[in-house]
Amino acid sequence: MAIFESAEQFKDVELGFLEKLAGDPSFGPKFAAMKMNLKYNIKDINQEVWLIHHDGIRVEVIWGPTNAEPTVELTLSTDHFHKFWAKQMSVAGALASGDVAVKGPIPKILKLVSMLNPAFDLYSGYIKNKGLAKLESA
């Protein structure tokens, strides 16, 4: 874990961001309407983070295990989680090298990817507002 000082800092930053993302009108309702459960396996801290839809209406963010079934599952490190949202890595390169692994139906994954542009801008603003300028260039 090179970018974050601790698992607690990762949780504070990234859980807060995902909650903001889930509540954002440009992302949350569209994600919920996809009726997708997105599971992140954060391998270097052995943690699960979920975005779960509820009846296609709202999105809940969960830190830790749940009984939900994942539609799409990503396995990556805390550093790659940050680098993805900060647009500091090549997703194709990370997939090819095994730094990021994805499981799930390709149509759902492609639909999710097509909705992410506003989320990247939201992340940039979020880390600036939290006073985490060091993460912008990490």
C-alpha positions as CSV (number, residue, x, y, z in Angstrom):
1,M,0.0,0.0,0.0
2,A,2.1,2.9,-1.3
3,I,-0.5,5.6,-2.0
4,F,-2.6,5.3,1.2
5,E,-1.0,5.5,4.6
6,S,-3.3,2.8,6.0
7,A,-6.4,0.7,5.3
8,E,-8.3,3.2,7.4
9,Q,-7.3,6.1,5.1
10,F,-8.2,4.0,2.1
11,K,-11.6,3.3,3.6
12,D,-12.2,6.9,4.5
13,V,-11.3,8.2,1.1
14,E,-12.8,5.6,-1.2
15,L,-15.9,4.6,0.8
16,G,-16.7,8.3,1.0
17,F,-16.2,8.7,-2.7
18,L,-18.4,5.6,-3.6
19,E,-21.1,7.0,-1.3
20,K,-20.9,10.3,-3.1
21,L,-20.9,8.6,-6.5
22,A,-24.0,6.4,-5.5
23,G,-25.9,9.6,-4.6
24,D,-24.8,11.6,-7.6
25,P,-27.7,12.1,-10.0
26,S,-25.5,11.5,-13.1
27,F,-24.5,8.1,-11.9
28,G,-26.6,6.6,-9.0
29,P,-30.0,6.3,-10.8
30,K,-28.4,4.9,-14.0
31,F,-26.4,2.4,-12.0
32,A,-29.4,1.3,-10.0
33,A,-31.5,1.0,-13.2
34,M,-28.9,-1.5,-14.5
35,K,-29.8,-3.8,-11.6
36,M,-26.2,-4.6,-11.1
37,N,-24.3,-5.5,-8.0
38,L,-20.7,-4.5,-8.3
39,K,-18.1,-6.1,-6.0
40,Y,-14.6,-4.9,-5.5
41,N,-12.2,-7.4,-4.0
42,I,-9.4,-5.2,-2.6
43,K,-6.6,-7.8,-2.4
44,D,-3.9,-6.0,-0.4
45,I,-6.2,-5.3,2.5
46,N,-8.4,-8.4,2.1
47,Q,-11.6,-6.4,1.9
48,E,-14.8,-6.4,-0.1
49,V,-16.5,-3.2,-1.2
50,W,-19.9,-3.3,-2.9
51,L,-22.3,-1.1,-4.9
52,I,-25.6,-2.9,-4.6
53,H,-28.8,-1.8,-6.3
54,H,-32.1,-2.0,-4.5
55,D,-35.0,-2.8,-6.8
56,G,-33.3,-0.8,-9.5
57,I,-34.2,2.4,-7.6
58,R,-31.3,3.2,-5.3
59,V,-27.7,2.2,-4.7
60,E,-26.1,1.2,-1.4
61,V,-22.4,1.1,-0.7
62,I,-21.3,-1.7,1.6
63,W,-17.8,-2.1,3.2
64,G,-17.4,-5.8,3.9
65,P,-19.1,-9.1,3.1
66,T,-22.8,-9.2,2.2
67,N,-25.2,-11.9,1.0
68,A,-25.6,-10.3,-2.4
69,E,-24.6,-12.0,-5.6
70,P,-22.1,-10.0,-7.7
71,T,-23.1,-9.2,-11.2
72,V,-19.6,-7.8,-11.9
73,E,-16.6,-8.4,-9.8
74,L,-13.2,-6.6,-9.9
75,T,-10.1,-7.7,-8.0
76,L,-7.4,-5.1,-7.6
77,S,-5.2,-3.4,-5.0
78,T,-5.9,-0.2,-3.1
79,D,-3.3,1.6,-5.4
80,H,-5.0,0.4,-8.5
81,F,-8.4,1.3,-7.2
82,H,-7.2,4.9,-6.7
83,K,-5.3,5.0,-10.0
84,F,-8.4,3.8,-11.9
85,W,-10.6,6.6,-10.5
86,A,-7.9,9.2,-10.9
87,K,-7.4,8.1,-14.6
88,Q,-3.7,7.4,-13.8
89,M,-3.5,3.9,-15.3
90,S,-4.2,2.1,-18.6
91,V,-7.2,-0.2,-17.8
92,A,-6.2,-2.5,-20.8
93,G,-2.6,-2.7,-19.5
94,A,-3.8,-3.4,-15.9
95,L,-6.0,-6.2,-17.2
96,A,-3.3,-7.6,-19.4
97,S,-0.8,-7.6,-16.6
98,G,-3.2,-9.1,-14.1
99,D,-3.1,-6.1,-11.8
100,V,-6.9,-5.9,-12.3
101,A,-9.1,-8.8,-12.9
102,V,-12.7,-8.6,-14.0
103,K,-15.5,-11.2,-14.0
104,G,-19.0,-10.7,-15.2
105,P,-21.1,-10.4,-18.4
106,I,-19.4,-8.3,-21.0
107,P,-22.6,-6.3,-22.0
108,K,-23.0,-5.2,-18.3
109,I,-19.3,-4.3,-18.0
110,L,-19.4,-2.3,-21.2
111,K,-22.5,-0.5,-20.1
112,L,-20.9,0.4,-16.8
113,V,-17.7,1.6,-18.5
114,S,-19.8,3.9,-20.8
115,M,-21.3,5.7,-17.7
116,L,-18.0,6.4,-16.0
117,N,-16.8,9.8,-17.4
118,P,-18.8,11.9,-15.0
119,A,-17.5,9.7,-12.1
120,F,-13.9,10.4,-13.0
121,D,-14.5,14.2,-12.7
122,L,-16.4,13.6,-9.5
123,Y,-13.4,11.7,-8.1
124,S,-10.9,14.5,-9.0
125,G,-13.1,17.1,-7.3
126,Y,-13.7,14.8,-4.3
127,I,-10.0,14.3,-3.5
128,K,-9.3,18.0,-3.9
129,N,-12.2,18.9,-1.5
130,K,-10.9,16.4,1.0
131,G,-7.5,18.2,0.9
132,L,-5.8,15.2,-0.5
133,A,-3.7,16.9,-3.2
134,K,-0.9,14.3,-2.8
135,L,-3.3,11.7,-4.2
136,E,-3.8,13.6,-7.4
137,S,-0.2,12.8,-8.4
138,A,0.2,9.5,-6.6
